Amino acid sequence: MSFDQTSLSVRIWGIETYKGKTKSTYWVRWRVSTKRFKEPFSTKALAESFRSRLRTAASNGEAFRLSDGLPVSMVRPEQEMDWYTFARKYADMKWPKAAATYRRTIAEALTAITPVMLSNGAGRPDEKNIRSVLNRWGFNTQARDGEKSEWAEATLRWISRNSLPLAEVMRPETARKLHDAAVSRVDGKPLARSVARQRRMILNNALSYAVELGLIPENPVREIKWTAPKPSRVIDVRRVANPVQARTLLHAVKRQKPSGERLYACYATMYFALARSEEALNLREPNLSLPQPEVDKETGELVYGWGKIWLEEATPHAGKAWTDSGKARDERGLKHRERGEGRWAPCPPELTAILLWHLETFGVDDEKRLFRGVRGGEVPLITWNRVWQAARGYAFTEEVAATPLARRPYDLRHAGVSAYLGGGVSPTTVAEWAGHSVEVLLQVYAKCLHGQDRLAQELVQAALGHRRR
């Protein structure tokens, strides 16, 4: 390409439209030195995009090749890559090393922005259908060639035919639309801060990959100014159950047939051991260090002691379509930790008793896993959520059930952290147990630390040798 003859003498004419019997053709005509060139396009948008690129190169003083009339920066492949082809290529590149949940997140981000890069060709499917097939098949590497319904096949064919050239992203108005689609919901309202930032990152990463492949000269989205929605990491105290409420809910879980009894100890692990749901559900017998109970000589009752729980793997729910194993849950390391890097979680006597009861009642499966579905295998997500909602309805009045109090199973973990902090356990220790940094712990649970001043004063007085009043 460097040996082609070039010229700075360029003239670009307006778009000419040829109206045929069944469709129109849009011609871009231009001249380099004394040599004339022309290119046909099926839509006016494509023609305008191409002409805009020529005009930008000419205004920048770029040399044009006499061989094909193109600016030297425009490598002319046999067929210019369109957005949909590129987006699939990007998803396929990320797939092998991405966790199942992140694969799904990439697909969701690409699904959100791809409609911007589709022309309004005849027979455009419903927007909901477009997004559905893109997310389910278009950007799912392992499902793309699988069996589909007739309408899904037709929708994907339409998307492929009507995808704009990747180079269209270089137009400032297109780049802005892509960015806005990434950080907004379908109705145009802002996404939650964390979701918006992640999708924006994926868009930036995808366009940087296009630059790496030499498909576009630069990433046009990187310079777009954007202020992320105001963060709110602090836990809503209305969601945090006190110890009496938490125990009431746990006992209500145990009464839910047929799955509640099997999941009682799992929910209890989230509360007492501060485990995330994906950590608790993956608990195995070798991870437990539980002392056997002793008999109180005076009362004859069993006395349980403190144990330890080693958390080393998590099984977040991703959906069968996104995992390599074909299971709904993906096996991976703990959040924010390398694979194999675990942590110790506390096992208070109350939890020790519950786990020993569970082991005696239900045992473990062939993989030493404690918690399974009624028919064996991993606990279905629908069962996990259904049991919790049934327990809330059983334990709470209608008025209380309508509030945010312990609305999700994950709120048990929040309740446990709050209880330990409120009881005077040092934030450093609680952060270590919960798998947080101290900084994040104090940010998230700031509102749950009320009353600590009085406790701190009493501890200081004791340290100074004064008796507590």
C-alpha positions as CSV (number, residue, x, y, z in Angstrom):
1,M,0.0,0.0,0.0
2,S,2.9,2.4,0.7
3,F,4.0,2.2,-3.0
4,D,0.6,3.4,-4.3
5,Q,0.6,6.7,-6.1
6,T,-1.3,9.4,-4.1
7,S,-2.7,12.8,-4.5
8,L,-3.9,15.7,-2.3
9,S,-6.2,16.9,-5.0
10,V,-9.7,15.6,-4.0
11,R,-13.2,16.6,-4.8
12,I,-16.3,15.0,-3.3
13,W,-19.7,15.4,-4.8
14,G,-23.2,15.0,-3.2
15,I,-25.0,11.7,-3.0
16,E,-26.9,10.7,-6.1
17,T,-30.0,8.6,-5.7
18,Y,-31.1,6.1,-8.4
19,K,-34.7,4.9,-7.9
20,G,-35.2,1.4,-9.3
21,K,-38.5,-0.5,-9.6
22,T,-38.0,-2.4,-6.3
23,K,-35.3,-0.5,-4.4
24,S,-33.2,2.7,-4.5
25,T,-29.4,2.8,-4.8
26,Y,-27.3,5.6,-3.3
27,W,-24.1,6.6,-5.1
28,V,-21.1,8.4,-3.6
29,R,-19.0,10.0,-6.3
30,W,-15.6,11.7,-5.9
31,R,-12.4,12.5,-7.8
32,V,-8.8,12.1,-6.9
33,S,-6.5,14.2,-9.2
34,T,-8.1,13.6,-12.6
35,K,-9.4,10.1,-11.8
36,R,-13.1,9.6,-10.9
37,F,-14.6,7.0,-8.5
38,K,-18.0,5.9,-7.4
39,E,-19.5,3.5,-4.8
40,P,-23.1,2.2,-4.6
41,F,-24.9,1.7,-1.2
42,S,-28.2,0.1,-0.4
43,T,-29.2,2.8,2.2
44,K,-28.7,6.5,2.4
45,A,-27.2,6.1,5.9
46,L,-24.4,3.9,4.6
47,A,-23.7,6.3,1.7
48,E,-23.6,9.3,4.1
49,S,-21.3,7.4,6.4
50,F,-18.9,6.6,3.7
51,R,-19.0,10.1,2.2
52,S,-18.4,11.6,5.7
53,R,-15.2,9.5,6.1
54,L,-13.9,10.7,2.7
55,R,-14.7,14.4,3.6
56,T,-13.0,14.0,7.0
57,A,-9.8,12.6,5.5
58,A,-9.8,15.3,2.8
59,S,-10.3,18.1,5.4
60,N,-7.4,16.6,7.4
61,G,-5.1,17.0,4.4
62,E,-4.8,13.2,4.0
63,A,-3.4,11.8,0.8
64,F,-5.8,9.7,-1.4
65,R,-4.6,6.7,-3.4
66,L,-5.0,6.8,-7.2
67,S,-5.5,3.0,-7.3
68,D,-8.9,2.9,-5.5
69,G,-9.5,6.6,-4.6
70,L,-9.4,5.9,-0.8
71,P,-7.4,7.8,1.9
72,V,-4.3,6.0,2.8
73,S,-5.6,5.4,6.3
74,M,-8.6,3.4,5.0
75,V,-7.5,-0.2,4.5
76,R,-9.9,-1.5,2.0
77,P,-10.8,-5.2,2.9
78,E,-12.7,-7.3,0.5
79,Q,-15.8,-6.6,2.5
80,E,-16.0,-4.0,5.2
81,M,-16.8,-5.5,8.6
82,D,-20.2,-4.6,9.9
83,W,-21.0,-3.9,13.6
84,Y,-22.8,-7.2,14.2
85,T,-20.0,-9.3,12.8
86,F,-17.5,-7.4,14.9
87,A,-19.5,-7.6,18.1
88,R,-19.8,-11.4,17.8
89,K,-16.0,-11.5,17.2
90,Y,-15.4,-9.5,20.3
91,A,-17.8,-11.7,22.4
92,D,-16.0,-14.8,21.0
93,M,-12.6,-13.4,21.9
94,K,-13.7,-12.8,25.5
95,W,-15.6,-16.1,26.0
96,P,-12.8,-18.6,26.8
97,K,-11.3,-16.8,29.8
98,A,-14.5,-15.0,31.1
99,A,-16.5,-16.3,34.1
100,A,-20.0,-17.4,33.2
101,T,-21.6,-14.4,34.9
102,Y,-19.3,-12.1,33.0
103,R,-20.0,-13.7,29.7
104,R,-23.7,-13.0,30.3
105,T,-22.8,-9.4,31.3
106,I,-20.9,-8.9,28.0
107,A,-23.9,-10.2,26.0
108,E,-26.2,-7.9,27.9
109,A,-24.0,-4.9,27.2
110,L,-23.7,-5.7,23.5
111,T,-27.4,-6.4,23.3
112,A,-28.1,-2.9,24.7
113,I,-26.0,-1.0,22.2
114,T,-26.4,-3.0,19.0
115,P,-29.8,-1.6,18.1
116,V,-28.1,1.7,17.6
117,M,-26.0,0.1,14.8
118,L,-29.0,-1.3,12.9
119,S,-30.5,0.5,9.9
120,N,-34.3,0.9,9.7
121,G,-34.6,-1.6,6.8
122,A,-37.9,-3.0,5.7
123,G,-39.4,-5.7,7.9
124,R,-37.6,-4.5,11.1
125,P,-38.6,-7.0,13.9
126,D,-40.0,-5.8,17.2
127,E,-37.3,-4.3,19.4
128,K,-38.0,-6.8,22.1
129,N,-37.4,-9.7,19.7
130,I,-34.2,-8.1,18.5
131,R,-32.8,-7.9,22.0
132,S,-34.0,-11.3,22.9
133,V,-32.3,-13.1,20.1
134,L,-29.1,-11.1,20.4
135,N,-28.8,-11.9,24.1
136,R,-29.8,-15.6,23.8
137,W,-28.0,-16.5,20.6
138,G,-26.2,-13.7,18.9
139,F,-23.7,-13.0,21.6
140,N,-23.6,-16.4,23.2
141,T,-20.6,-18.2,21.6
142,Q,-21.7,-21.8,22.5
143,A,-25.4,-21.3,21.8
144,R,-25.1,-19.4,18.5
145,D,-25.2,-22.4,16.3
146,G,-27.7,-24.3,18.3
147,E,-31.4,-25.0,17.5
148,K,-33.6,-21.9,17.2
149,S,-37.2,-21.2,16.4
150,E,-38.1,-20.0,12.9
151,W,-38.7,-16.4,14.1
152,A,-35.4,-16.3,15.9
153,E,-33.6,-17.4,12.7
154,A,-35.4,-14.8,10.7
155,T,-34.6,-12.1,13.2
156,L,-30.9,-12.9,13.2
157,R,-30.8,-12.9,9.4
158,W,-32.5,-9.4,9.4
159,I,-29.9,-8.2,12.0
160,S,-27.0,-9.5,9.9
161,R,-28.4,-7.9,6.7
162,N,-29.1,-4.5,8.3
163,S,-26.1,-4.1,10.5
164,L,-24.2,-0.8,9.8
165,P,-20.5,-0.8,9.0
166,L,-18.3,-0.8,12.1
167,A,-16.7,2.4,10.8
168,E,-20.1,4.2,11.5
169,V,-18.9,4.4,15.1
170,M,-16.4,7.1,14.1
171,R,-19.3,9.5,13.5
172,P,-19.6,11.6,16.7
173,E,-23.4,11.4,16.8
174,T,-23.2,7.6,16.5
175,A,-20.6,7.3,19.2
176,R,-22.7,9.4,21.5
177,K,-25.8,7.2,20.8
178,L,-23.7,4.0,21.5
179,H,-22.5,5.5,24.8
180,D,-26.0,6.6,25.9
181,A,-27.4,3.2,25.1
182,A,-24.7,1.5,27.2
183,V,-25.4,3.6,30.3
184,S,-29.2,3.8,30.1
185,R,-32.1,1.5,30.4
186,V,-34.4,0.7,27.5
187,D,-36.8,3.5,28.6
188,G,-33.9,6.0,28.6
189,K,-33.6,6.3,32.4
190,P,-30.1,5.9,33.9
191,L,-28.9,2.5,35.0
192,A,-27.6,1.8,38.4
193,R,-24.1,3.2,38.8
194,S,-22.4,-0.2,39.0
195,V,-24.2,-1.6,35.9
196,A,-23.7,1.6,33.9
197,R,-20.0,1.7,34.6
198,Q,-19.5,-1.9,33.7
199,R,-21.4,-1.6,30.4
200,R,-19.5,1.5,29.6
201,M,-16.2,-0.3,30.3
202,I,-17.3,-3.2,28.0
203,L,-18.1,-0.7,25.1
204,N,-14.8,1.0,25.6
205,N,-13.0,-2.4,25.7
206,A,-14.8,-3.6,22.5
207,L,-13.9,-0.4,20.5
208,S,-10.3,-0.6,21.7
209,Y,-10.2,-4.2,20.4
210,A,-11.4,-2.8,17.0
211,V,-8.5,-0.4,17.1
212,E,-6.2,-3.3,17.9
213,L,-7.4,-5.2,14.9
214,G,-6.9,-2.1,12.7
215,L,-10.6,-1.9,11.9
216,I,-11.0,1.7,13.1
217,P,-8.3,4.4,13.7
218,E,-9.2,5.2,17.3
219,N,-11.7,4.7,20.0
220,P,-14.4,7.4,19.6
221,V,-16.1,6.7,22.9
222,R,-13.1,7.1,25.2
223,E,-13.2,10.9,25.1
224,I,-17.0,11.2,25.7
225,K,-17.6,13.1,29.0
226,W,-19.9,11.3,31.4
227,T,-20.7,11.6,35.0
228,A,-21.7,8.4,36.6
229,P,-24.9,8.3,38.8
230,K,-24.2,9.2,42.4
231,P,-23.1,6.1,44.2
232,S,-25.0,4.8,47.2
233,R,-23.1,1.9,48.8
234,V,-24.6,2.4,52.2
235,I,-27.0,-0.3,53.3
236,D,-30.6,0.7,53.7
237,V,-31.1,0.1,57.4
238,R,-34.8,-0.8,56.7
239,R,-33.5,-4.0,55.1
240,V,-31.5,-5.1,58.1
241,A,-33.2,-7.6,60.4
242,N,-32.3,-7.6,64.1
243,P,-31.3,-10.9,65.8
244,V,-34.8,-11.7,66.9
245,Q,-36.2,-11.1,63.4
246,A,-33.4,-13.0,61.8
247,R,-34.0,-16.1,64.0
248,T,-37.7,-15.9,63.4
249,L,-37.1,-15.9,59.6
250,L,-34.7,-18.8,59.9
251,H,-37.2,-20.9,61.8
252,A,-39.9,-19.9,59.3
253,V,-37.6,-21.3,56.5
254,K,-37.4,-24.6,58.3
255,R,-41.2,-25.0,58.2
256,Q,-41.4,-24.5,54.4
257,K,-42.1,-27.9,52.7
258,P,-40.5,-29.6,50.9
259,S,-37.3,-27.6,50.5
260,G,-37.1,-25.3,53.5
261,E,-35.8,-27.9,55.9
262,R,-33.0,-28.8,53.6
263,L,-32.0,-25.1,53.1
264,Y,-32.4,-24.0,56.8
265,A,-28.7,-24.5,57.6
266,C,-27.6,-22.8,54.3
267,Y,-29.6,-19.6,55.2
268,A,-28.2,-19.8,58.7
269,T,-24.7,-19.9,57.4
270,M,-25.3,-16.6,55.6
271,Y,-26.4,-15.0,58.8
272,F,-24.0,-16.5,61.4
273,A,-20.9,-17.0,59.2
274,L,-21.5,-13.9,57.0
275,A,-21.3,-16.0,53.9
276,R,-22.5,-14.9,50.5
277,S,-25.3,-17.1,49.0
278,E,-23.0,-18.6,46.3
279,E,-20.4,-19.4,49.1
280,A,-22.9,-21.0,51.4
281,L,-24.6,-23.1,48.7
282,N,-21.2,-24.6,47.8
283,L,-20.3,-25.7,51.3
284,R,-18.8,-29.2,51.6
285,E,-18.2,-31.3,54.6
286,P,-14.3,-31.0,54.5
287,N,-14.8,-27.2,54.8
288,L,-16.3,-27.6,58.3
289,S,-14.3,-27.7,61.5
290,L,-17.1,-28.5,64.0
291,P,-16.5,-29.6,67.6
292,Q,-18.8,-32.3,68.9
293,P,-21.2,-31.1,71.7
294,E,-20.5,-31.9,75.3
295,V,-23.1,-32.7,78.0
296,D,-23.6,-30.2,80.7
297,K,-23.2,-32.1,84.0
298,E,-25.7,-30.0,85.8
299,T,-28.5,-29.7,83.3
300,G,-27.8,-32.7,81.1
301,E,-28.2,-30.5,78.0
302,L,-25.9,-30.5,75.0
303,V,-23.4,-27.6,74.9
304,Y,-22.1,-26.6,71.5
305,G,-18.8,-24.8,70.9
306,W,-17.3,-22.5,68.4
307,G,-16.3,-24.0,65.0
308,K,-14.7,-22.7,61.8
309,I,-15.8,-22.7,58.2
310,W,-13.2,-22.6,55.4
311,L,-14.7,-20.9,52.3
312,E,-12.7,-21.5,49.2
313,E,-15.1,-21.7,46.2
314,A,-18.3,-20.1,45.1
315,T,-21.1,-21.1,42.7
316,P,-22.8,-18.0,41.5
317,H,-25.9,-18.6,39.4
318,A,-25.3,-17.7,35.7
319,G,-27.7,-19.9,33.8
320,K,-26.9,-23.1,31.8
321,A,-26.4,-21.2,28.6
322,W,-23.3,-19.4,29.9
323,T,-21.4,-22.1,31.7
324,D,-18.9,-24.6,30.2
325,S,-20.3,-27.4,32.4
326,G,-23.9,-26.9,31.3
327,K,-25.0,-26.4,34.9
328,A,-26.9,-23.4,36.1
329,R,-24.2,-22.4,38.6
330,D,-20.6,-21.6,37.7
331,E,-17.8,-22.9,39.9
332,R,-15.2,-20.2,40.6
333,G,-13.1,-18.6,43.3
334,L,-14.4,-16.3,45.9
335,K,-15.3,-12.8,45.0
336,H,-12.3,-10.5,44.6
337,R,-9.9,-13.4,45.2
338,E,-7.8,-15.6,43.1
339,R,-8.9,-19.2,42.6
340,G,-7.8,-21.3,45.6
341,E,-7.5,-18.2,47.9
342,G,-10.1,-18.8,50.6
343,R,-10.9,-17.3,54.0
344,W,-12.0,-18.5,57.4
345,A,-15.5,-17.7,58.5
346,P,-16.8,-17.8,62.1
347,C,-19.1,-20.6,63.2
348,P,-20.8,-19.6,66.5
349,P,-22.2,-22.4,68.7
350,E,-25.7,-21.8,67.4
351,L,-24.5,-22.4,63.9
352,T,-22.4,-25.4,65.0
353,A,-25.6,-27.0,66.3
354,I,-27.6,-26.3,63.1
355,L,-24.9,-27.7,60.8
356,L,-24.4,-30.8,62.9
357,W,-28.2,-31.3,62.8
358,H,-28.2,-30.9,59.0
359,L,-25.4,-33.4,58.6
360,E,-27.1,-36.0,60.8
361,T,-30.5,-35.4,59.0
362,F,-29.5,-35.1,55.4
363,G,-25.9,-36.1,55.1
364,V,-23.9,-35.1,52.0
365,D,-23.8,-36.1,48.4
366,D,-21.0,-38.0,46.5
367,E,-19.1,-34.7,46.3
368,K,-19.4,-34.1,50.0
369,R,-21.8,-31.1,49.3
370,L,-24.2,-30.2,52.1
371,F,-27.0,-28.5,50.2
372,R,-28.9,-30.1,47.3
373,G,-32.3,-29.9,45.7
374,V,-35.1,-32.3,46.8
375,R,-34.2,-34.5,43.8
376,G,-30.5,-34.0,44.3
377,G,-28.2,-31.8,42.3
378,E,-27.7,-28.1,42.7
379,V,-30.4,-26.0,44.3
380,P,-32.5,-24.3,41.6
381,L,-32.6,-20.5,41.8
382,I,-36.4,-20.5,41.7
383,T,-36.5,-22.8,44.8
384,W,-34.0,-20.6,46.6
385,N,-36.0,-17.5,46.1
386,R,-39.4,-19.2,46.6
387,V,-38.5,-20.6,50.0
388,W,-37.4,-17.2,51.2
389,Q,-40.5,-15.4,50.1
390,A,-42.7,-18.1,51.6
391,A,-40.8,-17.8,54.9
392,R,-41.2,-14.0,54.9
393,G,-45.0,-14.4,54.3
394,Y,-45.1,-17.0,57.2
395,A,-43.1,-14.9,59.7
396,F,-44.2,-11.4,59.0
397,T,-47.6,-9.6,59.0
398,E,-48.7,-8.2,55.7
399,E,-47.6,-4.7,56.8
400,V,-44.1,-5.8,57.6
401,A,-43.8,-8.1,54.6
402,A,-44.6,-5.1,52.4
403,T,-41.5,-3.3,53.8
404,P,-37.9,-3.8,52.6
405,L,-37.1,-5.8,55.8
406,A,-35.0,-8.9,54.8
407,R,-36.5,-8.8,51.3
408,R,-33.8,-10.9,49.8
409,P,-31.9,-13.9,51.2
410,Y,-28.7,-11.8,50.9
411,D,-30.1,-9.5,53.5
412,L,-29.3,-12.2,56.1
413,R,-25.6,-11.5,55.5
414,H,-26.2,-7.8,56.0
415,A,-28.0,-8.6,59.2
416,G,-25.2,-10.7,60.5
417,V,-22.5,-8.1,59.7
418,S,-24.6,-5.4,61.3
419,A,-25.2,-7.6,64.4
420,Y,-21.5,-8.3,64.9
421,L,-20.5,-4.6,64.4
422,G,-23.2,-3.5,66.7
423,G,-22.0,-5.9,69.3
424,G,-18.6,-4.4,69.4
425,V,-16.6,-6.8,67.2
426,S,-13.8,-4.8,65.6
427,P,-14.4,-3.8,62.0
428,T,-11.1,-5.4,61.0
429,T,-12.2,-8.8,62.2
430,V,-15.7,-8.5,60.7
431,A,-14.2,-7.4,57.4
432,E,-11.9,-10.4,57.4
433,W,-14.8,-12.8,58.2
434,A,-17.1,-11.2,55.5
435,G,-14.4,-11.1,52.8
436,H,-14.5,-7.2,52.6
437,S,-11.8,-4.6,52.9
438,V,-12.3,-2.5,56.1
439,E,-12.8,0.6,53.9
440,V,-15.7,-1.0,52.0
441,L,-17.2,-2.5,55.2
442,L,-17.3,1.0,56.9
443,Q,-18.8,2.6,53.7
444,V,-21.5,0.0,53.3
445,Y,-22.5,-0.4,56.9
446,A,-22.0,3.2,58.1
447,K,-25.6,3.5,59.2
448,C,-25.5,0.3,61.1
449,L,-22.8,1.6,63.5
450,H,-25.0,3.8,65.6
451,G,-24.5,3.3,69.3
452,Q,-20.8,2.6,68.9
453,D,-19.7,5.8,70.6
454,R,-21.2,4.6,73.9
455,L,-19.6,1.2,73.6
456,A,-16.2,2.7,72.7
457,Q,-16.4,5.0,75.8
458,E,-17.1,2.0,78.1
459,L,-14.1,0.1,76.5
460,V,-11.8,3.1,77.0
461,Q,-12.9,3.5,80.6
462,A,-12.2,-0.2,81.2
463,A,-8.8,0.0,79.5
464,L,-8.0,2.9,81.9
465,G,-8.8,0.8,84.9
466,H,-12.2,2.3,85.7
467,R,-15.1,0.1,86.6
468,R,-18.1,0.0,84.2
469,R,-21.2,1.6,85.6
